[in-house]
Amino acid sequence: MASIRKEVSISNDPAVVWDAIADVGALHTRLVPGFVVDTRLEPGARVVTFANGMVIREPIVSIDPSSRRLVWSAETDALSHYNASVQVHAEGSASRVVWIADFLPDRAAALVGPMMAEGLAAMQRSLDRRSGRVPPG
């Protein structure tokens, strides 16, 4: 089973970052605008439309405010298994976000890895701008 772990520093307060992540129906407006263009909630899951046109149903496994950790899976023809978590850690008044994805088949790393990197970059842009600590750009 392939596993990818990626991290990003965000210049915003961990509580603010977690609030955006925990708002599972607002990927396209609060967390990763531009990378995700629509999010629709249904019982126990969200249906995510990415900017590249891919649409994936993502069952929500766990939202844990005490550890600031969200866990979800994905249902898609391209993957026989996908489970991921994103967790927010405090770094002083800033945040470190860690995203871990485990999936099959292993060869899907060529798709999953770049999408994770693009998603984290969009998250960083969105949440850094909201912190007021960096200029928009």
BELWO-V607459 format. One record per residue. N is the residue number from 0. SS is DSSP state (helix for helix, strand for strand, loop for the rest). PSI is psi in whole degrees, -180 to 180 (NA if undefined). OMEGA is omega as a letter, one per 30 degrees, with the letter a starting at -180 (* if undefined). Layout:
{{N,SS,PSI,OMEGA} {N,SS,PSI,OMEGA}}
//
This chain:
{{0,loop,132,l} {1,strand,148,l} {2,strand,131,l} {3,strand,135,l} {4,strand,125,l} {5,strand,149,a} {6,strand,155,l} {7,strand,144,l} {8,strand,138,l} {9,strand,134,a} {10,loop,22,a} {11,loop,159,a} {12,loop,138,a} {13,helix,-35,l} {14,helix,-37,l} {15,helix,-43,l} {16,helix,-46,l} {17,helix,-42,a} {18,helix,-40,l} {19,helix,-41,l} {20,helix,-43,a} {21,helix,-17,l} {22,loop,73,a} {23,loop,-16,l} {24,loop,4,a} {25,loop,32,l} {26,helix,-45,a} {27,helix,-17,a} {28,helix,-34,a} {29,helix,-36,a} {30,helix,-54,a} {31,loop,53,l} {32,strand,140,a} {33,loop,-43,l} {34,loop,-43,l} {35,strand,132,a} {36,strand,-13,l} {37,strand,146,l} {38,strand,127,l} {39,strand,128,l} {40,strand,143,l} {41,strand,167,a} {42,loop,117,l} {43,loop,3,a} {44,strand,171,l} {45,strand,150,l} {46,strand,119,a} {47,strand,130,l} {48,strand,119,a} {49,strand,160,a} {50,loop,-26,l} {51,loop,3,l} {52,loop,-12,l} {53,loop,136,l} {54,strand,126,a} {55,strand,136,l} {56,strand,129,a} {57,strand,97,l} {58,strand,135,l} {59,strand,121,a} {60,strand,-46,a} {61,strand,138,l} {62,strand,110,a} {63,strand,95,a} {64,loop,-33,a} {65,loop,-32,l} {66,loop,3,a} {67,loop,55,a} {68,strand,130,l} {69,strand,135,l} {70,strand,136,l} {71,strand,165,l} {72,strand,180,l} {73,loop,141,l} {74,strand,111,a} {75,strand,152,l} {76,loop,-25,a} {77,loop,-19,a} {78,strand,133,l} {79,loop,-18,l} {80,strand,139,l} {81,strand,127,l} {82,strand,133,a} {83,strand,158,l} {84,strand,149,l} {85,strand,135,a} {86,strand,142,a} {87,strand,128,l} {88,strand,142,l} {89,strand,138,l} {90,strand,81,a} {91,loop,-126,l} {92,loop,3,l} {93,strand,-172,a} {94,strand,152,l} {95,strand,126,l} {96,strand,128,l} {97,strand,124,l} {98,strand,124,l} {99,strand,130,l} {100,strand,132,l} {101,strand,132,a} {102,strand,163,l} {103,strand,147,f} {104,loop,161,a} {105,helix,-37,a} {106,helix,-15,l} {107,helix,-8,l} {108,helix,-30,l} {109,helix,-24,l} {110,helix,-47,a} {111,helix,-46,a} {112,helix,-53,l} {113,helix,-35,l} {114,helix,-38,l} {115,helix,-44,l} {116,helix,-44,l} {117,helix,-40,l} {118,helix,-43,l} {119,helix,-37,l} {120,helix,-42,l} {121,helix,-40,l} {122,helix,-45,a} {123,helix,-46,l} {124,helix,-48,a} {125,helix,-49,a} {126,helix,-29,l} {127,helix,-42,l} {128,helix,-41,a} {129,helix,-18,a} {130,helix,-23,a} {131,loop,6,a} {132,loop,-13,l} {133,loop,149,l} {134,loop,145,l} {135,loop,150,l} {136,loop,NA,*}}
//
